[in-house]
Amino acid sequence: MGKDGNANIRFLPLVSAIFYVMLGPVIWALDFAIIYGAHATLCAPGVFVRLPRDANLISFSLLATTAGAFLVLSAAISIFTVRRLRQPRTFLDSLTEPLAFLSLIGVVWLSITLLIVDPCLQLR
């Protein structure tokens, strides 16, 4: 590394490219962790001694998390589409857009069980 810190500047494009490509899967993983973590915590035996037993509250909080992830991924896909119309498509764009779309499908797939199954039925 030089005296002026040029080595750090050379790694910035690599870090931003990795963040750009992994945006969709990271949001999906965060949604997955929050939903299953909150679900297991709220439905654990003994938790309802302190919390009111309201399945609608649990469903609403989990669906709100899913809606947030859905909106962020939808916005990211929209930004990728607008960017593609303004400038030539790069390899990173070709990789990032399908990953974000697959992550969006994963978020929707995860939320389907929240709509169909009783919130704490899986953990009983």
C-alpha positions as CSV (number, residue, x, y, z in Angstrom):
1,M,0.0,0.0,0.0
2,G,1.3,3.4,-0.9
3,K,1.5,6.4,1.4
4,D,-1.6,8.0,-0.1
5,G,-3.9,5.0,0.4
6,N,-4.3,4.1,-3.3
7,A,-4.7,0.4,-2.5
8,N,-8.0,1.1,-0.7
9,I,-9.3,3.1,-3.7
10,R,-8.6,0.1,-6.0
11,F,-10.9,-2.2,-4.0
12,L,-13.9,0.2,-3.9
13,P,-15.1,-0.9,-7.4
14,L,-14.8,-4.6,-6.4
15,V,-16.8,-4.0,-3.1
16,S,-19.5,-2.0,-4.9
17,A,-19.8,-4.7,-7.6
18,I,-20.2,-7.4,-5.0
19,F,-22.8,-5.4,-3.1
20,Y,-24.6,-4.6,-6.4
21,V,-24.8,-8.3,-7.4
22,M,-25.8,-9.6,-4.0
23,L,-28.4,-7.0,-3.2
24,G,-31.4,-9.3,-4.0
25,P,-30.1,-12.4,-2.2
26,V,-29.1,-10.3,0.9
27,I,-32.6,-8.7,1.2
28,W,-34.2,-12.2,0.8
29,A,-31.9,-13.6,3.5
30,L,-32.7,-10.8,5.8
31,D,-36.4,-11.3,5.2
32,F,-36.0,-15.0,5.8
33,A,-34.1,-14.5,9.0
34,I,-36.5,-11.9,10.4
35,I,-39.6,-13.8,9.6
36,Y,-38.4,-17.2,11.0
37,G,-36.7,-15.6,13.9
38,A,-39.8,-13.5,14.9
39,H,-42.1,-16.4,14.1
40,A,-40.2,-18.8,16.4
41,T,-39.9,-16.1,19.1
42,L,-43.5,-15.1,19.1
43,C,-44.9,-18.6,19.0
44,A,-42.5,-20.1,21.5
45,P,-44.1,-21.7,24.6
46,G,-44.4,-19.3,27.5
47,V,-44.1,-16.1,25.3
48,F,-47.8,-15.6,25.3
49,V,-47.8,-15.4,29.1
50,R,-46.3,-11.9,28.7
51,L,-47.8,-11.1,25.3
52,P,-51.5,-11.0,24.3
53,R,-52.4,-14.1,22.3
54,D,-53.4,-12.4,19.1
55,A,-52.7,-14.3,15.9
56,N,-53.6,-11.3,13.8
57,L,-50.8,-9.3,15.4
58,I,-48.3,-12.0,14.6
59,S,-49.6,-12.4,11.0
60,F,-49.6,-8.6,10.5
61,S,-46.0,-8.1,11.7
62,L,-44.7,-11.0,9.6
63,L,-46.6,-9.8,6.5
64,A,-45.3,-6.2,7.1
65,T,-41.8,-7.5,7.0
66,T,-42.5,-9.4,3.8
67,A,-44.1,-6.3,2.2
68,G,-41.1,-4.2,3.1
69,A,-38.7,-6.7,1.4
70,F,-41.1,-7.0,-1.6
71,L,-41.1,-3.2,-2.0
72,V,-37.3,-2.9,-1.8
73,L,-36.8,-5.7,-4.3
74,S,-39.4,-4.3,-6.6
75,A,-37.8,-0.9,-6.5
76,A,-34.4,-2.4,-7.2
77,I,-35.7,-4.3,-10.2
78,S,-37.3,-1.0,-11.5
79,I,-34.0,0.8,-11.0
80,F,-32.2,-2.0,-12.9
81,T,-34.7,-1.7,-15.7
82,V,-34.4,2.1,-16.0
83,R,-30.7,1.8,-15.9
84,R,-30.7,-0.8,-18.7
85,L,-32.8,1.6,-20.9
86,R,-30.3,4.5,-20.4
87,Q,-27.0,2.7,-20.9
88,P,-25.7,-0.5,-22.4
89,R,-26.2,-3.6,-20.4
90,T,-23.1,-4.9,-18.6
91,F,-22.4,-8.4,-17.3
92,L,-23.2,-7.2,-13.7
93,D,-26.6,-6.0,-14.9
94,S,-27.2,-9.4,-16.6
95,L,-26.4,-11.1,-13.3
96,T,-28.0,-8.8,-10.8
97,E,-31.5,-8.4,-12.4
98,P,-32.3,-12.2,-12.5
99,L,-30.9,-12.6,-9.0
100,A,-33.2,-9.8,-7.7
101,F,-36.1,-11.3,-9.5
102,L,-35.4,-14.8,-8.1
103,S,-35.2,-13.2,-4.6
104,L,-38.5,-11.5,-5.2
105,I,-40.0,-14.9,-6.0
106,G,-38.4,-16.3,-2.8
107,V,-40.0,-13.5,-0.7
108,V,-43.4,-14.2,-2.2
109,W,-43.1,-18.0,-1.8
110,L,-42.2,-17.5,1.9
111,S,-45.2,-15.2,2.4
112,I,-47.7,-17.7,0.9
113,T,-47.5,-19.8,4.1
114,L,-48.2,-16.8,6.2
115,L,-51.5,-16.4,4.4
116,I,-52.5,-20.0,4.4
117,V,-51.4,-21.6,7.6
118,D,-52.3,-20.5,11.2
119,P,-49.3,-18.5,12.5
120,C,-48.2,-20.7,15.3
121,L,-49.5,-24.1,13.9
122,Q,-46.1,-25.1,12.5
123,L,-44.4,-24.8,15.9
124,R,-46.9,-26.7,18.0
